[in-house]
Amino acid sequence: MANKHGDRIRFSVLLAEDYAQLLIEEANSLNQKPSSFIRDLVYEHVQYKVALESTAHTILKELERN
């Protein structure tokens, strides 16, 4: 479920207890709140995926030209 919250969208995520505990411990080890840690992970994943798609698109265009 996603709800608009100002200029952001809030997601509710349910995690298995063991995974949630690992996530909390990792966030704590980095002196981050779990929600900030999750947000950073999501942003990194999206940026990585966009970079891959952009690179793939560029390579396909280059191959089409040759």
C-alpha positions as CSV (number, residue, x, y, z in Angstrom):
1,M,0.0,0.0,0.0
2,A,1.3,3.5,-0.8
3,N,0.0,6.8,0.4
4,K,1.0,10.3,-0.7
5,H,2.9,12.2,2.1
6,G,3.8,15.7,0.9
7,D,6.2,15.3,-2.0
8,R,6.9,11.7,-1.1
9,I,5.0,8.4,-1.1
10,R,4.8,6.3,2.0
11,F,5.0,2.5,1.6
12,S,4.1,0.0,4.3
13,V,6.3,-3.1,4.2
14,L,5.9,-6.3,6.2
15,L,9.0,-8.3,6.8
16,A,9.5,-11.7,8.4
17,E,10.7,-11.2,12.0
18,D,14.1,-12.6,11.4
19,Y,14.8,-10.5,8.4
20,A,13.5,-7.4,10.2
21,Q,15.8,-8.0,13.1
22,L,18.8,-8.3,10.7
23,L,17.8,-5.1,9.0
24,I,17.4,-3.3,12.4
25,E,20.8,-4.6,13.5
26,E,22.5,-3.5,10.3
27,A,20.9,0.0,10.4
28,N,22.0,0.3,14.1
29,S,25.5,-0.6,13.2
30,L,25.6,2.2,10.7
31,N,24.0,4.6,13.2
32,Q,20.9,4.9,11.0
33,K,17.2,4.6,11.6
34,P,15.8,1.5,10.0
35,S,13.5,3.5,7.8
36,S,16.4,5.6,6.5
37,F,18.4,2.5,5.9
38,I,15.6,1.0,3.9
39,R,15.1,4.2,1.9
40,D,18.8,4.3,1.0
41,L,18.7,0.6,-0.1
42,V,15.7,1.4,-2.3
43,Y,17.3,4.5,-3.8
44,E,20.5,2.5,-4.5
45,H,18.6,-0.3,-6.2
46,V,16.6,2.0,-8.4
47,Q,19.7,4.0,-9.4
48,Y,21.5,0.7,-10.2
49,K,18.6,-0.6,-12.2
50,V,18.2,2.7,-14.1
51,A,21.9,2.7,-14.8
52,L,21.8,-0.9,-16.2
53,E,18.8,-0.1,-18.4
54,S,20.3,3.1,-19.6
55,T,23.6,1.3,-20.4
56,A,21.7,-1.5,-22.1
57,H,19.7,1.0,-24.2
58,T,22.9,2.8,-25.2
59,I,24.6,-0.5,-26.2
60,L,21.5,-1.5,-28.3
61,K,21.5,1.9,-30.1
62,E,25.2,1.5,-30.8
63,L,24.7,-2.0,-32.2
64,E,21.8,-0.8,-34.4
65,R,24.0,1.9,-35.9
66,N,26.7,-0.6,-36.9
